[in-house]
Amino acid sequence: MSRVCELTGKKAMVGNNVSHALNRTKRKFDVNLIKKRFYIPEEDKWITLKISTSALKDINKRGISAVLKEAREKGFLKK
């Protein structure tokens, strides 16, 4: 499975390492992902998602149901 957040669609970015002499070499900025289980009371089931930590903060603030609904509307989450 790729390193992409299932709720926000965040994925790795490409940038440069810059040395003191301003030499530039390519590097990758990976997303801070975690695998987490959530209980959805409306559907009475548990789901496991691979999400970014910023998505986890959003879930803590707004609730899992609202975040899942928005992710489905944007097409990041199937079902």
C-alpha positions in Angstrom: 0.0 0.0 0.0 1.3 3.4 -0.9 2.2 6.1 1.7 -0.9 8.2 1.2 -3.4 9.4 3.8 -6.8 7.8 3.2 -8.8 10.8 4.5 -6.9 13.8 3.2 -5.0 12.4 0.2 -1.7 13.8 1.5 1.3 12.2 -0.1 5.1 12.6 -0.2 6.5 15.9 -1.6 9.9 16.3 -3.4 12.4 18.9 -2.5 16.1 19.5 -2.0 18.7 19.0 0.6 20.8 22.2 0.7 24.3 22.0 2.0 26.3 24.8 3.5 27.9 25.3 0.1 24.4 25.5 -1.4 24.8 22.2 -3.3 21.3 20.8 -3.9 20.4 17.1 -4.0 16.9 15.7 -4.4 15.1 14.4 -1.3 11.6 13.3 -0.3 9.4 14.7 2.4 7.3 11.8 3.6 3.9 12.1 5.3 3.6 11.4 9.0 1.3 8.4 8.8 -0.2 6.2 11.5 -2.4 3.1 11.3 -5.4 3.6 13.6 -8.7 1.9 14.4 -11.9 3.9 14.8 -15.4 2.9 16.0 -18.3 4.3 13.9 -21.4 4.3 16.0 -23.8 5.0 13.1 -22.7 1.8 11.3 -21.9 -0.1 14.5 -18.5 -1.3 13.2 -14.7 -0.7 13.5 -12.6 0.4 10.6 -8.8 0.6 10.3 -7.4 3.6 8.4 -3.9 4.8 7.5 -4.1 8.5 8.2 -1.8 11.5 8.7 -1.4 12.9 12.1 -3.0 16.2 10.9 -6.1 14.1 10.0 -6.1 12.6 13.5 -6.2 16.1 15.0 -9.1 16.9 12.6 -10.9 13.8 13.8 -10.4 14.7 17.5 -11.8 18.2 16.8 -14.7 17.4 14.4 -15.5 13.8 15.0 -15.0 10.7 12.9 -18.4 10.8 11.2 -18.0 14.3 9.8 -14.4 13.6 8.6 -15.5 10.4 6.9 -18.4 12.1 5.2 -16.2 14.8 3.8 -13.5 12.3 2.6 -16.2 10.3 0.8 -17.5 13.5 -0.9 -14.0 14.3 -2.1 -13.4 10.8 -3.3 -10.5 9.9 -1.0 -12.4 7.1 0.7 -14.3 4.3 -1.0 -17.8 3.1 0.0 
